[in-house]
Amino acid sequence: MKTTRVFLLLGLLALLGGCASSTPRMSAVRAFAAQAPQLGAYHELTERYRTTYQREQPFLSAAADARERELDRQRQAACDDFVQLQRGVQAYMQALGRLAGDGAYDMEDQVKSLGDGIKAWPDSGLNEHHVTAYAGLTRLVARTVTRPMQEAAVQQLMRDGRPAVQQVLEAMHILLTLYGKTSDNEEKIVLGMLETELPFLDPRRDRLLMALARSQQHDKRVEYHLIAARNALAQKNLAAIEQSHRVLLDQFPTP
Amino acid sequence: MADTHHIIALADSLSACADALHARLMHAIRQPAPGGQAPAISQGAAQALFENEVTLRQRANSLYLDAARLAASGLDSAQQQLLDVTARARDAIARIDRAKDLIDIAAELLSLGAAVATGKPERLVAPLEKLKHHVDALLPTR
């Protein structure tokens, strides 16, 4: 009867093991990784920055156009690099998310298929007790083998990535600020041209032109307002990512 | 980083100068010529002033670009490090996935063992095939 008791004990362990789900620390890591899509706003605003010239062009004098074309050439080249910045951070966050994944190391599927596999052979001499015991054993193996591996892998990745991630996030933050400042100047060039030319129009002769210019003025004001709001939100989200990364790292014991 | 902030500060002051210039220009445009609706300042003079404002803003934007390039440069090593770390993480994921496979295979082995225990050879075929496929699928990834 000794074996029955061993099986019973294993079954009990299995039950306990089933209750102990992923640790709170791993779910904090997953919450951090889930912020990765917010980096998309950086990409979008970089693309907007890249096309500054196209939007300014109709409002520029010939001399200003020549200067802006030269600036545009430099901007195009730089933007190819700026866009890359987010790739590394995104890959890092996605890797963390997968490492700390909830379902990834959940062995219930395996345990169940094991049970099913054995139940499929009723005349094998194995009964429910054996199935439960095997299941418990498998859960035990799953927990003791994979859970510490998971924690260790997450800690290792975060510790190794720390300086690089913080540096890149900081650079992205500066770039977002500069996109915003550049957009402010673009806005003032576009709206300023309309504002300084409109008073010289003859209300009777240039009625159509005035109507079109005023309508354009309105649309452009709305457009720049939206872009400024989007940039502010992107900076806020980036700061939140930086902050939660720091908090997460502080939770891990230093080696 | 200090250089970046210096360049940004310089560009900010150029933008501020352009703002001041624009305010002056708009003030002049709003002054009506004596006895008329038209602005006191001539359109040519207004355009020349606005051209100066645009030039200042372009200069500022050019400096913002310099600052941006400076902030993003020197990050090659950080960026590389990040990609390296992420690649290593993928290895770790592969390792853990193999532990999961190990348990999968253990389950399949046990099914096979149960099939053996029935003493009916024809029942061996299915679990054996399943295990073989599993191992075959694992090998090329190594």
Interface residues (C-beta under 8 A of the other chain):
Chain A: T52 L60 S61 A63 A64 R67 E68 L71 Q74 R75 A78 D81 F82 Q84 L85 G88 V89 A91 Y92 A95 L96 R98 L99 A104 Y105 M107 Q110 V111 S113 L114 G117 I118 A120 W121 D123 S124 G125 L126 Y134 T138 V141 A142 V145 T146 M149 Q150 A153 Q156 L157 D160 G161 P163 A164 V165 Q167 V168 A171 I174 L175 T177 L178 K181 T182 D184 N185 E186 K188 I189 G192 M193 E195 T196 P199 F200
Chain B: T4 I8 A11 D12 S15 A18 D19 H22 L25 M26 I29 R30 A38 P39 Q43 A46 Q47 F50 E51 E53 V54 T55 R57 Q58 A60 N61 S62 Y64 L65 A67 A68 R69 A71 A72 L75 A78 Q79 Q81 L82 L83 V85 T86 R88 A89 R90 A92 I93 R95 I96 D97 A99 K100 L102 I103 D104 A106 A107 E108 L110 S111 A114 A115 A117 T118 R123 P127
